[in-house]
Amino acid sequence: EIVMTQSPATLSVSPGERATLSCRASQSVSSNLAWYQQKPGQAPRLLIYGASTRATGIPARFSGSGSGTEFTLTISSLQSEDFAVYYCQQYNNWPPLYTFGQGTKLEIK
Amino acid sequence: QVQLVQSGAEVKKPGASVKVSCKASGYTFTSYGISWVRQAPGQGLEWMGWISAYNGNTNYAQKLQGRVTMTTDTSTSTAYMELRSLRSDDTAVYYCARDTTHWFDPWGQGTLVTVSS
C-alpha cells in the first residue's frame, strides 16, 4: 500500500499571506495526485487533480506542483474562506486502491 | 448539476449491519465509478472501496474485505454500501463520491453511522 504523509499537521498563516502544504508518497505515484479541501461539517471538495490541474471553479490562488513522491499545494494569498483541512490522495493503482494523507489543518494566525 | 444524495443517519448496535444509499443525478451513471470514503470523528479520510457502475466490478480496502459489499442499481442510478458485523470503531461519517477512476468529484453530503450498544 502506498502511504501518503502530509506536513505539517497544522499550519498557522495570516490572511493575505502564502501557504505551502506538502505531501509525500512512500513510492512514486507519477502525477496521479489530487488535493481536497474540507471545511467543518462539510464533505471534501476537489481542488487539484493530476498534481497541478485546478478543478472546475477553483480560484487561481490555488496551485499544485510536484511529481513522483513529492508534492506541494500552494495558496498564494489566503482568504478567510481558505482556512480548512487539506488532504492529498494518490490514485496510482489499478484496480483502484487509493490512499489519503492524514491531512493538514490550515488555521488563522 | 452533478449531485450525489445519500440516505439519512443510522444508529446500529454492535454486530448489526448497515446499508447506505447514494443516488446520483446530472450525469450518465454508468460512465463513472463510485467510491466510498469514511471519516471517524475528528479523524482523516479513509478510502473503503470502489465499484464500477458500468459492470459492477469492485475493489475493496484490505482491512474491510469480508465485511463490506458495494452494489449499484443502474435503473435508479443508485449506489449502495453495506457494512456488516459493525463495531464501535465503525462509527463515522460515510461518503460516496463519483470516481473518475482517479479523483473524486463530487461527493455526497455524508451519512453518519453510529454504532453503540
Interface residues (C-beta under 8 A of the other chain):
Chain A: E1 N32 A34 Y36 Q38 A43 P44 R45 L46 Y49 A55 Y87 Q89 Y91 W94 P95 P96 L97 Y98 T99 F100 G101 Q102 G103
Chain B: G33 S35 V37 G44 L45 E46 W47 W50 N57 N59 A61 Q62 Y95 D99 T101 H102 W103 F104 D105 P106 W107 G108 Q109 G110
